[in-house]
Each structure stands twice: as structure tokens, then as C-alpha cells.
Amino acid sequence: MILSAKDPTFEVTQLPALPPAKTVLMVRPTYFDVEYVINPHMEGQIGTVDQSRAMDQWQAIHDTLVSLGLDVKVLDGVEGLPDMVFCANQSLPYINQEGDPHAVMSHMHSHHRADEVNHIAQWHESRGVATVDLPQAGDFEGMGDALWHPGRRLLWGGYGYRTDLSMYEAISTLVDAPVAVLELVDPSFYHLDTCFCLLNESSVMIYPPAFTSQGLELIESMFDRVFHIGEEDAMERFALNAFCPNGRDVLLQSGSSETISTLQSAGFVTHEHDTSEFIKSGGSVFCMKLQTWA
Ligand code: ARG
């Protein structure tokens, strides 16, 4: 496990290659709503979701992903599970060194979301993906907190709100890759995917106040380019919950002007999407999809 900038005994470019995951799952927001409060963004939002706007916003993201050549699979939402649309959270897909697809299943922090995990496990299994249970008790919220480094067998692991640090030792063994762990220290940035956006093998965007100084040092030591994004885009627009599926195109909340100009000056192509209905629940583009190798 990699805890600080002094720990890595390798260069990222020396790690085994990880092929791109070209299949993407999305869960239709038929039953999406804010029905309880489990993060600061949900406060005051109970019952405020406009379902038909949410469906249109979701469909637009779906269509952009299809237009970028991804193989998008759609699963219906389940009544009574309003957060299931955030399908990055219930599992962590991986391939072993032989290339066989697997998924580690999550232990959701909140009981409100616990039943989502079985539905996503069934979906993986129906497609021939072996699901793997964590060998110990404790919280782990899948690709909300555990993010694959683009192109390399290295996992970035956020912890502090939804995932326990103690889970990453076991996860590292299961997925057969080192885990670089980052403590999260601001409750508004409760998942790593809210403040840390991987763009390609050498570039990442971050919201620095969400991390400790040790975490920031580690990030700076592992990337050539670390783009710092300010509070307005990161907090109000969830701009770092962006999704870059191919090292070039980036889908993100519309109106994130600082982030968009940072990305465009660095040569990325931006795709603006209104995700305002989902931001009421504390999510945007990244957490509304799951990438898998099957
Ligand atoms: N309401 C959901 C929750 O609090 C939102 C999850 C968003 N997911 C994410 N990876 N940021 O659990």
C-alpha cells in the first residue's frame, strides 16, 4: 500500500499495462429521487428532483458516451432504491493478470443503499463476470473511492467517509495491484471521484483542500500534470466528477468555466452536460456510469 510520496519504489510507467475498459453500465433513473440525506449536498433537497428533467439529463450523457464509441449497457432502476443511478458505487471491476474480468462488490456505508449491491452483482454475473466478496467487515464504495490509474495496474483509493482505510490491504491482494491511498478531509467531497479526476496516464485534476498535505505530495509525485480546480467549480458544479473515457474527451457539468478552460488549454475536448438534478443528490457524470472489461 502506498501512503506517502516516499513509499513508491517504482515509476508509474514501469507498472504493468491495463487495457482500456470499453463497456459502460448506466442505470436508468426511473426511481431516482432525494429521499434521505447521506451527504451535505442532499440537505434541503428531499422531494425536489424533477424526474423528467433527470431522465433527459441522463439520456444526454448516455448518448454522448455512445457517440464516443463506448459499448453502453443499460439496466433498469429499482423502485425504493433512489440512488441506484449512481452505479459507480456498488462494485469495483477489475481484470486479473490473465485478463479475466471480475468485480469486487461493495459494502455500502449507508443502509439506505445496501440493497443496490445485489442488483449490480446479478448484472455482473449475468454477463459472465465473477463477483468477489470482501473478506472482512468494513465500508467500501467501489468506484466512488477506488479509481484505476489510466493505462496502468495501479489503484487510487480514497478513504475517510464512505470507505475504511483498512479495506485497501485486502483489495490490493484481490485485484493484484498496488493501492495509492488518499485521505479525504472535507465532507462535501466524500468520495474520491468528487475531488480527483484522472485524465490520462500523466494528468489529473484535483480540488486541493479535500486532501491532506501528505496526500497532495503523493499526487504531485505521481503525475506530470496536476491541475488545481477552485471551489466554485468543484463544490457548486461537481466539475471534478467528470469522466474522461479515452484520454481525450471529457464529459462534465456545463458552465464549469475554469475547468473547461484548463482542459481545453491542455488539449482535451470538453462535452458539457447539465447534471443539475443529480447534483442535488451529490453526484454528476462520473458516478452515473461504471466501466468494466466484460
Ligand atoms: N446520493 C448518493 C450518495 O450519497 C450520491 C452518490 C454519488 N456518487 C459518487 N461517486 N460521487 O451516496
Residues whose N, C-alpha, C, O or C-beta is under 5 A from the ligand:
A	BS01	LIG	I38 N39 D83 F86 G144 H191 D193 S281 G282 G283 C287
